[in-house]
Amino acid sequence: MLDPDFVCGAASFIDTWDENSRIVIPARFGEKSILAIVDTGAPYCILAPDVADHIGIDREAGYRPKRGLSTRVGEINGWLCRVPVTLEAEKGYGIEFETTVFVPDGEWSEERNFIGLSNFLFRIRFAVDPQENLFYFGSPV
């Protein structure tokens, strides 16, 4: 499946998280390796404030939208910041690029990190193999 015209790498994913069926993949934001939920309904990656602090994101240097991010649990205020992200491959090779992340204000579980569609997944090729639990990805376009 690692056709270089489509994808360059693959990583195993977890398909159950918080008793829900989800695709959870390993990713590295800055120097911090985390597990992140693939959420095709999220416009941005969402990083927990503790994770953002750990990798040294200066939220004040980012942009604070006038409106919060609309989520299932309501509108959440926070900051938009740029950060390098790496998808590491178990097969093939990984990719690294810069993306926009949303860092919520206030309380947010360190385990609730998301990879969003518009500013992340739209920029790469990806495919999911549910039989092998593999998340395939291609270089940023």
C-alpha angles and dihedrals in degrees: 000000000000094000104169090216089063113019137009103190147016135206131190116253134206112235100194122056128161088357089299130111106250141144107245118182135182115251136166119225109190103321096331120099112209142162112249131191114234105232116179089187094060116092093205140022108266118214123192112245091242090055091047090051092048093055093043102249109172100214092188088062089056130073124273109208117221089232124049126240112273111233138163089266094050137268115334124196122216148114135293112221137169118240137164114252130193129197106202118210130223087189123033116351136312130245132224130195141143120264141173117258131190115224111196123222118241130359117009127153114251087226094059101086118142137196107214134207110233102049099027120018093039087060097057138044112248140173135180125222104196094184093058096028091235127148109204121201139183135205119287113272 
